[in-house]
Amino acid sequence: MRYNNVLSIIFFIVLLQLPFTANAVIEVTSVTPIANNISCDGAVNITAIGTAGPFTFEWTGPNGFMASTEDLNGLCNPGVYVVKVIFADGSCYTTLTVSLIKCGSDFKPQLYITPSCTGLNNGRANVLNPIPGGVSPYSYLWSNGATTKEIQNLPAGGQYCVTVSDFNGCKSQPACYTVPEVQPISMVSIEASPPSPNCFGGPGKLKANVPNVPPPNWTDPPTYHWSTGDWGDEIYVSAIDYYDYYSVTVTSSICPGAATAGKFYINYRPMQIELTQSNSCGFPTDIFTSVGNGGGGPYTYLWNTGATTDAIAVTQIGTYTVSITSGQGCVGTSSIALPINQNRNVIGTITNPTNPCSNNGTILLNITGWQGPFQFSWNGPNGYNSNSQNIGNLNPGIYFVTITDDYACSDTKCFSLTSTTSVGISNVTNCKTSNNPNDPCIGAFSSCNGSISLLTTGIIPASYN
């Protein structure tokens, strides 16, 4: 026992005090600690032999404890116990001091367990150190008689218990387990969490599941190797792509065999929102939403105008933004700018030709409220056409232009050019009308024996025919 060194010193001192004709050997042979808080099973056994006897004993201890027996049993209180051993002649005595402890109620070993593969009897049980509530070094006693820290070659289904004793003599509560049985790995599946796809960029967890795997306190679990290079039965992926493929290979050192499984993890793409208008050439107009992909319905809408519908009606220029939330909580936004002025206008500045025979007329266009760039299509007299905004070298006549802007809005305008000179009839005399179709002067004038006076402006000089 651990008291031997102390006792040897005391014994040596006692021998010096004894007469040379007498001797005594006094030692502690065993100390049994108190098992728990409700037990009174502590014990102290001493041995006193020699020619100095017979001996008498006087014990003192915690809470006023006193006894006169050589050994103590049924002790309830931990603490220091002191015995005075008195020799037979009463002339000499010696003392021994013993510390009695109370064992902790949490003193119980934990086991690492290796199951047994079907038909191989290769199960194992191992006591995990340190043991809570105990003081090393430890001794072990298994229900099959083994005294080692680990027992091996165990068949599936057998139950084994172990009791551990520590340095202080405390005995643990027994720990028992039944050897589980596993079969060679032949199948593995992958479970995704969350089970439904995430919004793009969101994290995800993938877990490999193998049938008939015992609880996680067994010593040689399978190894899991993922296509990402990670190890373990589950992996975390910080940003799963749109349509990623993950695989895992599971192997076991207990049961020969391996299995591989793969899984497509479909993740919602970023939400693609398209905004369209019912009238791109002015107001009023409606703005409609459509979601190409990303998330799934039902959708909720929130416009910067405060509206919560999938379409809104607008009557003025500005930028309109909608935020759409999918049924999975994915959020997307889109905006459309409506710069079109409802007061679209085209003003033409014309310069008329100087006379009917001149081609020095011009038309200059000033465009407001449209969204450029523009396209122009002109048509005029004698097959005239042009694609320019402003046109020149024009003869008198009617000119049409069709203007198309960047939004495919179009409008047609017409402009009339006239000569600054003219010839007119100022007076007609002695001309009678006739309704006779056989009259040689057909038309508005017949009996043509009158006269015509011409009024000319802007022509100097002039000749007449």
Order of alpha helices (4+ residues) and beta strands (2+ residues): alpha-beta-beta-beta-beta-beta-beta-beta-beta-beta-beta-beta-beta-beta-beta-beta-beta-beta-beta-beta-beta-beta-beta-beta-beta-beta-beta-beta-beta-beta-beta-beta-beta-beta-beta-beta-beta
